[in-house]
Amino acid sequence: MKKNNRISLSPCLRRFRFYFDLLRRTTNDYMFLTDLQENMVMISANLVQDFDLPGEILYDFDKYWVPLVHPEEKSVYQASITKIIGTQAASEHNMEYRVKTRKGEYVWIRCRGRVGLDRDGKPYIFAGTMSRMAQRNQADEVTGLLNKYQFEHAVKLALAQYRATNEGGAILVFGLDNFKIVNETYNRVTGDLVLKRVGGIISNVLPQELTLFKLDGDEFAVIYPGAKEQDVADVFASVQSALSRPQDLDGHQYFCTASCGTVFYPEAGKDYLVLHKHAEAAMDIAKREGKNRNVIFSKEQYNRWVRSISMRDSIWESVENGCLGFSLFYQPQVNAVDQRLIGAEALLRWKNPKGRMVAPMEFVPILEETKLIIPVGKWIVEEAIKTCKKWRRTVPDFRVSINMSYEQIKDLSLLKCVEECLERYNMPADCIVLELTESKIVADWSFINKQFDAFRKMGIAIAMDDFGTGYSSLASLKNLSCDIVKIDREFVKKILENDFDRRLVQCVVDLCHSIGIQCCIEGVEEEAEYELLTKECKADSIQGYLFGHPESVEVFEEKFLKMEKEV
């Protein structure tokens, strides 16, 4: 039933009544026309009906409208209206906010209006439309949480609040660690259930006044007005603790920690797109730095991240062009007893498109993350065998050590690649040694040993690299069937002053010898270190700056093979 509280129209509204009635018959949007000098509004019948307003003609519209606006958007709405009406210029109102319907439900509306000026330049009329936003744009279908569109809207509201009150805050973007494994292990349906469960877990530990949003993929977000670093640290600690235990879902066990990127506004940006981009970058850095941690955005870190993204594209291009820009440097290995050259470790180097040599610690992790280490690793095998063939003309038993990551070993085509390369260059299997470089992430030792056993049956030796650092320890020695253990520089650098380190190296070498494993000591830089390692510790081979730095093929030949020829 049409409501009308029988208020007489002001002359201004009466003048426009015909056009107002004509226009409202052409649209389903809500319409309003306000006489600012009389504070009287004329609204369309559907607005009266849907929001249970007293009538189509009202004095002081905001008296009835503001109580219906959602509490989270109320102050921003009022600030916007006050600003445009108080401005002595033709200004525009454009907002998205929630309003309570006559059924008691909040719906999102988009409101657009414009202030008109009279002949004296004073605001005298405010006209516009309101339209409901589609319900599907509000909630994430999987978790039921507000979705990325509402997150964008909420960030814009927070920025508007900052401009009104000068109080900033924080935005936290969470990304689940290893969520891909859940989908791969089970299925997409289980993955969706996990997302819903995780969303509930995070929501339950957030402060009551905060809202959790669901973004794309496995990402969630929180806006925390007024937050300081300690507030953010407390929130992340709560989330970290809540996700620290394995969860059970319909008989399936899963374990998902979360990495977080945090930006503070306005310091990190005064625009939604900028803030979201910076938060995503900080979260990506958190994942790269070990996962299950929070990284607060900084310009320096972001610049490094941007360089890393750019580097990914360049590396892809290099690989696509036959590993253009990649090269191998070789560091000599000598017999510990007589210092005779017996081989070298092949070390990967890369020049970017500008011709600058990039540090391995920058580009190797990218190769691992993108799985490009697999094609590049096969290129390394071929280059190393080809080079070894040439150098065996000078040193008949010369062998090249090639680093192999866990990702490469998992590639079942690697064995065939090595076989084909050896056959193509007519080289025996003992010309190469495969070094496992990432024992810390090995999840299935039986699989790795099965892979390596196939290489060993061919006559290829297996080495454990960096023994004594990180997770590469006695447990790895117990698990991995290998022929050579490479003891890390960490044990060597204090061996002259630390009796414990000397005895430890001695015990490791003795243990390895007792089970038929050779020992190569890495990082030997001083003559005194060499003397101790050979005479007391009985090392089999030595690698370190004392005998040579990593060199290009040409320099290696000039420095080391030319000398062997002369001998």
C-alpha positions in Angstrom: 0.0 0.0 0.0 1.3 3.4 -1.0 2.4 5.6 2.0 1.9 9.3 2.1 2.2 11.5 5.1 0.3 14.4 3.3 3.2 16.9 3.5 2.8 19.7 0.9 5.6 20.0 -1.6 7.9 23.0 -1.5 7.8 25.2 -4.6 11.2 23.8 -5.7 10.0 20.2 -5.6 6.7 21.1 -7.1 8.5 22.5 -10.1 10.3 19.3 -10.7 7.5 16.8 -9.8 6.4 16.1 -13.3 9.9 15.2 -14.5 10.5 13.1 -11.3 7.3 11.1 -11.9 8.2 10.6 -15.5 11.7 9.4 -14.8 10.8 7.0 -12.0 8.5 5.1 -14.4 11.5 4.3 -16.6 13.7 2.6 -14.0 13.7 0.1 -11.1 16.3 2.2 -9.3 15.3 4.2 -6.2 15.1 8.0 -6.8 15.4 11.0 -4.6 15.1 14.8 -5.0 16.0 17.1 -2.1 15.2 20.8 -1.6 18.3 21.7 0.5 17.0 25.1 1.5 13.7 23.6 2.9 15.4 20.3 4.0 12.5 18.4 2.2 12.9 15.3 0.1 10.8 13.6 -2.5 11.5 9.9 -2.9 10.2 7.1 -5.2 7.5 4.8 -4.0 9.8 1.7 -4.2 12.2 3.3 -1.7 9.4 3.9 0.7 8.1 0.3 0.3 11.5 -1.6 0.5 12.9 0.4 3.5 9.6 1.1 5.4 9.9 4.9 5.3 7.0 7.1 6.4 6.1 8.5 3.0 7.2 9.8 -0.4 7.6 13.4 0.9 9.7 13.9 4.1 11.3 16.6 6.1 14.9 15.8 7.2 15.4 12.6 5.2 18.5 11.5 7.2 16.5 11.4 10.4 14.8 8.3 9.0 17.7 7.0 6.7 20.8 7.2 9.0 19.4 4.7 11.6 19.0 2.2 8.7 22.6 2.5 7.5 24.9 -0.2 8.7 27.0 0.8 11.8 30.3 0.2 10.0 29.4 2.6 7.2 27.3 5.2 9.2 30.0 7.7 10.0 31.5 7.6 6.5 28.0 8.1 5.0 27.3 11.1 7.3 30.7 12.6 6.5 30.1 12.3 2.8 26.7 13.9 2.9 27.9 16.7 5.2 30.8 17.4 2.9 28.9 17.7 -0.4 26.0 19.7 1.1 28.4 22.1 2.9 30.5 22.7 -0.1 29.7 25.9 -2.1 30.2 24.1 -5.4 28.4 21.5 -7.6 29.7 18.4 -5.9 29.0 14.7 -6.4 28.0 11.9 -3.9 29.1 8.3 -4.9 29.0 5.6 -2.3 28.4 1.9 -1.7 27.0 1.0 1.7 24.6 -1.3 3.5 21.1 -0.4 4.5 18.5 -2.3 6.5 15.3 -3.3 4.6 11.8 -3.4 6.1 12.5 -7.2 6.6 15.4 -6.4 8.9 18.1 -7.5 6.4 21.1 -5.5 5.3 21.5 -5.0 1.6 24.3 -3.3 -0.3 23.2 -0.2 -2.4 25.1 2.1 -4.7 24.1 5.7 -4.2 24.9 8.4 -6.7 23.8 12.0 -6.4 24.7 15.5 -7.4 24.2 18.9 -5.8 22.9 21.7 -8.0 23.5 25.5 -7.3 21.1 28.3 -7.6 21.8 31.6 -9.4 23.7 32.9 -6.4 25.9 29.9 -6.4 24.4 28.3 -3.3 23.5 24.6 -3.0 19.7 24.4 -3.5 18.9 20.9 -4.9 20.3 17.4 -4.3 19.2 14.7 -6.8 20.2 11.2 -7.5 19.5 7.4 -7.6 20.1 4.4 -5.5 20.5 0.8 -6.9 20.7 -2.5 -5.1 24.0 -4.3 -5.7 23.6 -8.0 -6.7 23.6 -10.4 -3.8 26.1 -12.6 -5.4 28.7 -9.8 -5.1 28.5 -10.0 -1.3 29.4 -13.4 0.1 32.0 -16.0 -1.0 30.1 -19.1 -2.1 32.5 -21.5 -0.4 33.1 -20.0 3.1 30.1 -17.6 3.4 32.5 -14.8 4.4 32.3 -11.4 2.7 34.2 -11.6 -0.6 36.8 -9.6 -2.4 34.3 -7.0 -3.6 33.3 -6.3 -0.1 36.9 -6.2 1.0 37.6 -3.6 -1.6 34.6 -1.6 -0.5 35.7 -1.9 3.2 39.2 -0.8 2.4 37.8 2.3 0.6 35.6 3.0 3.7 38.6 2.7 6.0 40.6 5.1 3.8 37.6 7.5 3.9 37.5 7.1 7.6 41.3 8.0 7.7 40.7 11.1 5.7 37.9 12.1 8.1 39.6 11.3 11.4 43.3 11.1 10.4 43.5 7.7 12.0 45.1 5.0 10.0 45.3 1.2 10.5 46.5 -2.1 9.1 45.5 -4.5 6.4 46.5 -8.2 6.8 46.3 -10.6 3.9 46.7 -14.3 4.8 47.6 -17.1 2.4 47.5 -20.7 3.3 50.8 -22.6 3.1 50.9 -25.8 1.1 47.1 -25.7 0.4 47.9 -27.0 -3.1 48.9 -30.3 -1.4 45.4 -30.6 0.1 43.8 -30.3 -3.3 46.3 -32.7 -4.9 46.1 -35.3 -2.1 42.3 -35.3 -1.8 40.1 -33.4 -4.2 38.6 -29.9 -4.8 35.5 -30.7 -2.7 37.7 -31.5 0.3 39.8 -28.4 -0.4 36.7 -26.2 -0.3 35.7 -27.8 3.1 39.2 -27.0 4.4 38.9 -23.4 3.3 35.5 -23.1 5.1 37.0 -24.7 8.2 40.1 -22.5 8.2 37.9 -19.4 7.6 36.0 -20.4 10.8 39.1 -21.0 12.8 40.6 -17.6 11.9 37.3 -15.8 12.5 37.1 -17.3 15.9 40.4 -15.9 17.1 40.1 -12.4 15.7 39.1 -9.6 18.0 35.3 -9.3 18.0 35.2 -6.0 16.1 37.2 -7.3 13.1 35.7 -8.9 10.0 37.4 -11.7 8.0 37.1 -11.5 4.2 37.7 -14.3 1.7 39.7 -13.3 -1.3 40.7 -15.3 -4.4 42.1 -18.8 -4.0 43.3 -19.6 -0.5 43.6 -16.0 0.7 41.8 -14.3 3.5 42.0 -10.6 4.7 41.4 -8.5 7.7 41.1 -4.7 8.0 42.2 -3.4 11.5 41.6 0.3 11.9 43.8 2.0 14.5 46.2 -1.0 14.7 49.8 -0.7 15.7 52.6 -3.2 15.1 52.0 -5.0 18.4 48.2 -5.3 17.7 49.1 -7.0 14.3 51.6 -9.2 16.0 49.0 -10.3 18.6 46.5 -11.1 15.8 48.9 -13.1 13.8 50.2 -15.0 16.9 46.6 -16.0 17.6 46.0 -17.2 14.0 49.4 -19.0 14.0 48.6 -20.8 17.2 45.1 -21.8 16.0 46.5 -23.3 12.8 49.5 -25.0 14.5 47.8 -28.3 15.0 46.8 -30.9 12.4 43.0 -30.8 11.7 40.6 -33.7 11.0 37.9 -33.3 8.4 35.6 -36.2 7.6 38.4 -38.7 8.3 41.0 -36.7 6.3 43.9 -35.1 8.1 45.4 -31.9 6.9 47.8 -29.3 8.2 47.7 -25.8 6.8 49.7 -22.9 8.4 49.3 -19.4 7.1 51.7 -16.8 5.8 50.7 -13.1 6.2 51.5 -9.8 4.6 50.7 -6.6 6.5 50.5 -3.1 5.3 49.9 0.0 7.4 47.8 2.8 5.8 48.4 5.5 4.9 52.1 4.8 5.1 52.0 2.0 2.5 49.5 3.7 0.3 46.3 5.8 0.2 44.6 3.8 -2.6 42.9 0.4 -2.4 44.8 -1.1 -5.4 48.2 0.0 -4.1 47.5 -1.3 -0.6 46.3 -4.6 -1.8 49.3 -5.0 -4.1 51.7 -4.2 -1.3 50.0 -6.6 1.1 50.1 -9.4 -1.5 53.8 -8.7 -2.1 54.5 -8.9 1.7 52.6 -12.2 1.9 54.6 -13.6 -1.0 57.8 -12.6 0.7 56.6 -14.3 3.9 56.1 -17.5 1.9 59.5 -17.3 0.3 61.2 -16.7 3.6 60.0 -19.9 5.1 56.2 -19.6 5.4 54.1 -19.5 8.6 55.2 -16.0 9.4 54.1 -12.4 9.0 56.0 -9.8 7.0 55.3 -6.1 7.4 55.5 -4.2 4.1 58.6 -2.1 3.5 59.7 -0.2 0.4 63.1 -1.9 0.4 61.6 -5.4 0.5 59.0 -4.5 -2.1 61.7 -3.3 -4.5 63.6 -6.5 -4.1 60.3 -8.5 -4.6 59.6 -6.5 -7.8 63.2 -7.3 -9.0 62.5 -11.0 -8.3 59.3 -11.0 -10.3 61.1 -9.3 -13.2 63.9 -11.9 -12.8 61.4 -14.7 -13.1 60.3 -13.4 -16.5 63.9 -13.1 -17.6 64.8 -16.6 -16.4 61.7 -18.0 -18.3 63.0 -16.3 -21.4 66.5 -17.6 -20.9 65.2 -21.2 -20.5 62.9 -20.9 -23.5 65.9 -19.8 -25.6 68.0 -22.9 -24.8 69.3 -21.7 -21.4 70.8 -18.6 -23.0 72.7 -16.6 -20.3 73.4 -19.7 -18.2 76.9 -21.0 -17.8 78.8 -23.4 -15.6 81.8 -22.4 -13.4 84.0 -25.1 -12.0 85.8 -25.3 -8.6 88.7 -27.7 -8.4 88.7 -30.7 -6.1 92.1 -32.3 -5.2 93.3 -35.5 -3.7 93.9 -34.8 0.0 97.2 -36.7 0.1 99.1 -35.4 -2.9 97.0 -32.4 -4.0 96.5 -33.9 -7.4 93.6 -32.5 -9.4 90.9 -35.2 -9.5 87.7 -33.2 -10.4 85.6 -30.2 -10.0 82.2 -29.1 -8.8 80.0 -27.6 -11.5 78.3 -24.4 -10.2 75.5 -22.7 -12.1 75.8 -19.0 -13.0 73.4 -16.7 -14.8 73.7 -13.3 -16.6 70.5 -11.3 -16.9 69.5 -9.8 -20.3 71.5 -6.6 -19.3 74.6 -8.8 -19.0 74.9 -8.5 -15.2 76.0 -11.7 -13.3 73.3 -12.5 -10.8 74.1 -14.2 -7.5 73.0 -17.8 -7.3 71.2 -17.1 -4.0 68.9 -14.8 -6.0 68.1 -16.9 -9.1 68.4 -20.5 -7.8 65.3 -20.3 -5.5 63.3 -19.0 -8.5 64.4 -22.0 -10.5 63.2 -24.2 -7.7 59.9 -22.4 -7.2 59.0 -22.4 -10.9 60.2 -26.0 -11.4 62.5 -24.6 -14.1 65.3 -26.3 -12.3 64.2 -29.5 -14.1 65.0 -28.3 -17.7 68.0 -26.3 -16.5 69.3 -29.3 -14.5 69.2 -31.4 -17.7 71.1 -28.7 -19.5 73.7 -28.8 -16.7 74.1 -32.5 -17.0 74.8 -32.3 -20.7 77.2 -29.3 -20.3 79.1 -31.0 -17.5 79.5 -34.3 -19.3 80.6 -32.6 -22.5 83.2 -30.5 -20.6 84.4 -33.6 -18.6 85.0 -35.4 -21.9 87.3 -32.6 -23.0 89.2 -32.4 -19.7 89.7 -36.2 -19.5 92.2 -35.9 -22.3 94.4 -34.2 -19.7 93.3 -35.9 -16.5 92.1 -39.4 -17.4 90.1 -40.0 -14.2 88.6 -36.4 -14.0 85.0 -36.3 -12.7 82.5 -33.5 -12.4 80.2 -33.1 -9.4 76.6 -32.0 -10.3 74.2 -30.6 -7.8 70.8 -32.2 -7.7 67.8 -30.8 -5.8 64.9 -32.8 -4.4 62.7 -31.5 -7.2 65.1 -32.8 -9.8 65.4 -36.3 -8.2 61.5 -36.5 -8.2 61.6 -36.0 -12.0 61.5 -39.6 -13.3 62.9 -38.6 -16.7 66.2 -37.5 -15.2 67.7 -41.0 -15.3 67.0 -41.4 -19.0 68.5 -37.9 -19.6 71.7 -38.9 -17.9 71.9 -42.2 -19.7 71.4 -40.5 -23.1 74.1 -37.8 -22.3 76.7 -40.4 -21.3 75.9 -42.4 -24.5 75.9 -39.3 -26.7 79.4 -38.3 -25.6 80.7 -41.8 -25.2 81.6 -41.3 -21.5 81.7 -43.8 -18.6 79.3 -43.3 -15.7 82.2 -42.6 -13.3 82.8 -39.2 -14.9 80.1 -37.6 -12.8 79.0 -37.4 -9.2 75.4 -36.4 -8.2 75.2 -34.3 -5.1 72.0 -34.1 -3.2 71.7 -30.4 -2.1 68.4 -30.2 -0.2 68.2 -33.1 2.2 66.3 -30.9 4.6 63.1 -31.1 2.5 63.3 -34.8 1.6 60.0 -36.3 2.6 60.4 -39.8 1.3 63.9 -41.3 1.7 62.9 -44.7 0.4 61.8 -43.1 -2.9 65.1 -41.0 -3.1 67.2 -44.1 -2.4 65.4 -46.0 -5.1 66.1 -43.2 -7.5 69.8 -43.0 -6.5 70.2 -46.8 -6.5 69.3 -46.7 -10.2 72.1 -44.2 -10.8 74.6 -46.2 -8.7 73.9 -49.4 -10.6 75.0 -47.4 -13.7 78.3 -46.6 -11.9 77.5 -43.0 -10.9 78.6 -42.0 -7.4 76.2 -40.2 -5.0 77.3 -37.5 -2.6 75.6 -35.8 0.3 76.4 -32.1 0.2 76.8 -29.6 3.1 77.0 -32.3 5.8 76.7 -30.7 9.2 74.4 -27.7 8.3 70.7 -27.4 8.7 69.0 -30.7 8.5 71.9 -32.4 6.7 73.1 -34.5 9.7 73.7 -38.0 11.0 70.0 -38.7 10.4 70.5 -37.9 6.7 73.6 -40.0 6.6 71.6 -42.9 8.1 68.8 -42.4 5.6 70.7 -41.7 2.4 72.6 -44.4 0.6 75.6 -42.4 -0.6 79.3 -42.9 -1.7 80.7 -39.5 -0.6 80.0 -37.1 2.2 80.9 -33.4 1.7 81.7 -31.8 5.1 80.7 -28.2 5.2 82.9 -25.2 5.7 81.1 -24.5 9.0 83.2 -27.3 10.6 86.4 -26.1 9.0 86.5 -22.4 9.8 87.3 -22.8 13.5 89.0 -26.2 13.4 92.4 -24.7 14.2 91.2 -23.0 17.4 88.4 -25.3 18.5 89.3 -28.8 19.6 85.6 -29.9 19.6 85.3 -29.1 15.8 88.6 -31.0 15.1 87.4 -34.1 17.0 84.0 -33.9 15.4 85.4 -33.8 11.9 87.7 -36.6 12.8 84.9 -38.8 14.1 82.7 -38.1 11.1 85.5 -39.1 8.7 86.3 -42.2 10.8 82.6 -43.2 10.8 82.3 -42.7 7.0 85.4 -44.7 6.3 84.2 -47.5 8.5 81.1 -48.0 6.3 82.9 -47.4 3.0 82.1 -43.8 2.4 84.6 -41.2 1.2 84.9 -37.7 2.7 85.4 -34.5 0.9 86.1 -31.4 3.0 84.7 -28.1 1.6 85.7 -24.5 2.3 89.4 -25.1 3.0 91.1 -21.7 2.8 94.4 -22.0 4.8 97.4 -24.2 4.5 97.2 -25.0 8.3 93.6 -26.2 7.9 94.7 -28.4 5.0 97.5 -29.9 7.0 95.2 -30.7 10.0 92.4 -32.2 7.8 94.8 -34.5 5.9 97.2 -35.6 8.6 94.9 -35.9 11.6 91.4 -36.1 10.1 92.4 -38.3 7.1 90.1 -36.6 4.6 90.0 -38.1 1.1 89.6 -35.0 -1.0 89.6 -31.2 -0.6 87.6 -28.4 -2.1 88.2 -24.7 -1.2 89.8 -21.4 -2.1 93.2 -22.7 -1.0 93.2 -24.7 -4.2 91.0 -22.5 -6.4 87.9 -20.4 -6.8 85.0 -21.3 -9.1 86.1 -20.4 -12.6 84.7 -20.3 -16.1 85.7 -23.2 -18.5 88.4 -21.1 -20.2 90.0 -19.8 -17.0 89.8 -23.3 -15.4 91.7 -24.8 -18.3 94.3 -22.0 -18.1 94.8 -22.2 -14.4 94.5 -25.9 -13.6 94.6 -28.1 -16.7 97.5 -26.3 -18.3 99.5 -26.9 -15.2 98.6 -30.6 -15.3 99.8 -30.9 -18.9 103.1 -29.3 -17.9 103.5 -31.9 -15.1 
